């Protein structure tokens, strides 16, 4: 099995992109936790609003990723059905 350098670099770039997308919601969740702790300790309503904004960003990001994932799954299903029908018609 011969694996070229371009294949390795392509998977490396894809891995880095996936890691960046994974770190963003974790960052939003960290902001929520740290600001919530400050809000509880100081009884600060402004910090509470900021921490809830960070939580809103987190859930919005997760929701968008879920919608994109469902869209790709649906697209794969449609392509699979079309390819299956075309193979059945062609008699492969």
C-alpha positions, 0 to 999 in steps of 0.5 A: 500500500503506497500512501503519498505525501499529498494524501497525508497532508490532505488528511492533516488539513482536514484534521486541523479543521475538525479540531478547530470546529471542536474547540469553538463550542468548548471555548463558548462553554468555558466562557459560560462557566467562568462568567457564571462562577464570577456572577454567583460569587459576586452576585452580579447580574451583568456577569450573569447576562454575559454568561448566558450570552456565552451559553446561547452562542454555544447552543447556536453553534451546536444547533447549526452543526446539527442542521448541517449534519442532518442535511449531509445525511439526507443528501447522502440518502438521496444520492444513495437511492438515486445510485441504487435505482440507476444500478437496478435499471442498468442491471449491474 
